[in-house]
Amino acid sequence: MEFVMALCTRVLVLAEGKIIADGLPEEIRRNPVVIEAYLGH
């Protein structure tokens, strides 16, 4: 994941076939919806 974040200028995150986040890597890293979907916290 760190490789992707370092490589990309924009990240689109999908969960169950739906876009849940779209933005800069730093925004995605801190996005609570992404954290919940992928880390379960």
Backbone as numpy.savetxt, mean C-alpha at the origin, in Angstrom:
# Nx Ny Nz CAx CAy CAz Cx Cy Cz
8.90 -6.09 -0.04 8.09 -4.90 -0.04 8.95 -3.64 -0.04
10.03 -3.66 0.69 10.92 -2.48 0.72 11.48 -2.20 -0.67
11.78 -3.24 -1.43 12.29 -3.07 -2.79 11.26 -2.34 -3.65
10.01 -2.75 -3.56 8.94 -2.12 -4.33 8.80 -0.66 -3.92
8.79 -0.39 -2.62 8.65 0.98 -2.14 9.80 1.87 -2.60
10.99 1.33 -2.68 12.15 2.11 -3.12 12.14 2.32 -4.63
11.59 1.39 -5.35 11.61 1.43 -6.81 10.51 2.30 -7.40
9.35 2.29 -6.78 8.16 2.92 -7.37 7.98 4.37 -6.91
7.38 5.17 -7.79 7.02 6.54 -7.44 5.54 6.64 -7.08
4.78 5.64 -7.47 3.35 5.58 -7.17 2.99 4.11 -6.92
2.14 3.87 -5.93 1.76 2.52 -5.58 0.23 2.41 -5.57
-0.26 1.35 -6.15 -1.69 1.04 -6.15 -1.85 -0.26 -5.39
-2.70 -0.28 -4.38 -2.86 -1.46 -3.53 -4.25 -2.05 -3.75
-4.28 -3.35 -4.00 -5.53 -4.08 -4.18 -5.75 -5.05 -3.03
-7.00 -5.23 -2.68 -7.39 -6.25 -1.71 -8.71 -6.83 -2.19
-8.74 -8.12 -2.38 -9.93 -8.81 -2.86 -10.45 -8.21 -4.16
-9.52 -7.82 -5.03 -9.88 -7.30 -6.34 -10.33 -5.85 -6.38
-10.23 -5.15 -5.25 -10.65 -3.75 -5.20 -9.47 -2.87 -4.80
-9.43 -1.66 -5.37 -8.39 -0.71 -5.01 -8.70 -0.17 -3.62
-7.73 -0.34 -2.71 -7.93 0.18 -1.36 -7.04 1.38 -1.07
-6.02 1.60 -1.91 -5.14 2.75 -1.71 -4.38 3.04 -2.99
-4.06 4.31 -3.18 -3.33 4.77 -4.35 -2.55 6.01 -3.93
-1.23 5.99 -4.10 -0.47 7.18 -3.73 1.02 6.94 -3.70
1.71 7.87 -3.08 3.15 7.78 -2.93 3.51 6.66 -1.97
4.67 6.06 -2.14 5.06 4.95 -1.25 4.96 5.30 0.24
5.36 6.48 0.63 5.29 6.86 2.05 3.85 6.96 2.53
2.94 7.42 1.69 1.53 7.47 2.05 0.97 6.06 2.23
1.35 5.18 1.33 0.87 3.79 1.38 1.39 3.09 2.62
2.64 3.32 2.94 3.27 2.68 4.10 2.54 3.02 5.40
1.97 4.23 5.49 1.29 4.68 6.71 -0.23 4.55 6.64
-0.75 4.08 5.53 -2.20 4.02 5.33 -2.83 2.95 6.23
-3.74 3.34 7.12 -4.33 2.36 8.05 -5.15 1.26 7.36
-5.75 1.56 6.22 -6.52 0.55 5.49 -5.59 -0.52 4.94
-4.44 -0.11 4.41 -3.45 -1.06 3.89 -2.88 -1.89 5.04
-2.56 -1.24 6.13 -2.02 -1.96 7.29 -3.00 -3.01 7.77
-4.26 -2.65 7.87 -5.29 -3.60 8.32 -5.43 -4.77 7.33
-5.45 -4.46 6.05 -5.66 -5.51 5.03 -4.50 -6.48 4.94
-3.27 -5.99 5.12 -2.11 -6.85 4.90 -1.39 -7.28 6.16
-1.59 -6.56 7.25 -0.91 -6.94 8.49 -1.89 -7.38 9.58
-3.16 -7.07 9.39 -4.16 -7.50 10.34 -4.13 -6.80 11.67
-3.63 -5.57 11.69 -3.55 -4.80 12.96 -4.56 -3.69 12.94
